[in-house]
Amino acid sequence: MQGKRVRFFSGTALVTQLLEAREDRQLERFLKRLEKQHLIILDEFGYVPFSKAGAELLFEVVSRAYERTSLILTTNLPFKPRAVQSRELGAREPWSSLANNAA
């Protein structure tokens, strides 16, 4: 993609970088760098469950990208309509199905 800024992450790698940036008090800087991308590709999305904090940070990335940055998510998980997943997993908050059920 000539002239376009593109970043590729595995889902786990992005969440790890987000958590580390937050720990280092560099989260806002990292998020602003992501906002400058034209396309963000997240590979192996949902393959490894995220912590609640990791899922919330990932949700922040997607929220900031809304109507500004293109996202491509790849996964090997079977497709189910979101309503079915929510009922099966007891989801009550955004992306809770991606977070571990550990309290």
C-alpha positions as CSV (number, residue, x, y, z in Angstrom):
1,M,0.0,0.0,0.0
2,Q,2.0,2.9,-1.3
3,G,2.0,6.0,0.9
4,K,-0.2,4.4,3.6
5,R,0.9,3.7,7.1
6,V,0.1,0.1,8.2
7,R,0.8,-1.7,11.4
8,F,0.5,-5.5,11.9
9,F,0.2,-7.1,15.3
10,S,-0.9,-10.4,16.7
11,G,-3.8,-9.8,19.1
12,T,-1.7,-10.9,22.0
13,A,1.3,-8.8,21.0
14,L,-0.8,-5.6,20.8
15,V,-2.5,-6.3,24.2
16,T,1.0,-6.9,25.7
17,Q,2.3,-3.7,24.3
18,L,-0.7,-1.8,25.5
19,L,-0.4,-3.2,29.0
20,E,3.4,-2.4,29.0
21,A,2.8,1.2,27.8
22,R,0.2,1.7,30.5
23,E,2.6,0.4,33.1
24,D,5.4,2.7,31.8
25,R,2.9,5.7,31.7
26,Q,3.3,5.9,27.9
27,L,-0.2,4.6,27.0
28,E,-1.5,7.9,25.6
29,R,1.7,8.2,23.4
30,F,1.3,4.7,22.1
31,L,-2.4,5.2,21.3
32,K,-1.6,8.4,19.5
33,R,1.0,6.6,17.4
34,L,-1.7,4.0,16.5
35,E,-4.2,6.8,15.6
36,K,-1.7,7.9,12.9
37,Q,-2.0,4.6,11.1
38,H,-4.2,4.2,8.0
39,L,-4.6,0.5,8.6
40,I,-4.1,-1.8,11.7
41,I,-4.1,-5.5,11.2
42,L,-4.7,-7.8,14.2
43,D,-3.9,-11.4,13.5
44,E,-4.9,-14.4,15.6
45,F,-7.7,-12.3,17.2
46,G,-9.4,-14.2,20.1
47,Y,-6.9,-17.1,19.9
48,V,-5.6,-16.4,23.4
49,P,-8.0,-14.9,26.0
50,F,-7.1,-11.5,27.3
51,S,-7.2,-10.2,30.9
52,K,-10.0,-7.8,31.6
53,A,-7.5,-4.9,31.6
54,G,-6.1,-6.1,28.2
55,A,-9.6,-6.4,26.7
56,E,-10.5,-2.9,27.9
57,L,-7.3,-1.5,26.4
58,L,-8.0,-3.3,23.1
59,F,-11.5,-1.9,23.1
60,E,-10.0,1.6,23.5
61,V,-7.9,1.1,20.4
62,V,-10.9,0.0,18.4
63,S,-13.0,2.9,19.7
64,R,-10.4,5.4,18.8
65,A,-10.1,3.9,15.3
66,Y,-13.8,4.1,14.7
67,E,-14.4,6.1,11.4
68,R,-10.7,7.1,11.3
69,T,-8.6,4.0,10.8
70,S,-9.2,0.8,8.9
71,L,-9.0,-2.4,11.0
72,I,-8.6,-6.0,9.7
73,L,-9.1,-8.7,12.3
74,T,-8.2,-12.3,11.5
75,T,-9.2,-15.3,13.6
76,N,-9.6,-19.0,13.4
77,L,-12.6,-19.0,15.7
78,P,-15.8,-20.2,14.2
79,F,-18.3,-17.5,13.2
80,K,-21.4,-17.1,15.4
81,P,-23.7,-14.1,15.4
82,R,-22.8,-11.7,18.2
83,A,-26.2,-12.2,19.9
84,V,-25.6,-15.9,20.2
85,Q,-22.1,-15.4,21.5
86,S,-23.3,-12.9,24.1
87,R,-26.0,-15.2,25.5
88,E,-23.7,-18.3,25.5
89,L,-20.8,-16.4,27.3
90,G,-23.0,-14.3,29.5
91,A,-21.4,-11.1,28.1
92,R,-22.6,-8.0,29.8
93,E,-19.9,-5.5,28.8
94,P,-18.0,-4.7,25.6
95,W,-15.6,-7.4,24.7
96,S,-16.1,-9.3,27.9
97,S,-16.1,-12.5,25.8
98,L,-12.4,-11.9,25.1
99,A,-11.4,-11.5,28.8
100,N,-10.7,-14.4,31.1
101,N,-13.6,-15.2,33.4
102,A,-11.2,-15.1,36.3
103,A,-12.2,-12.5,39.0
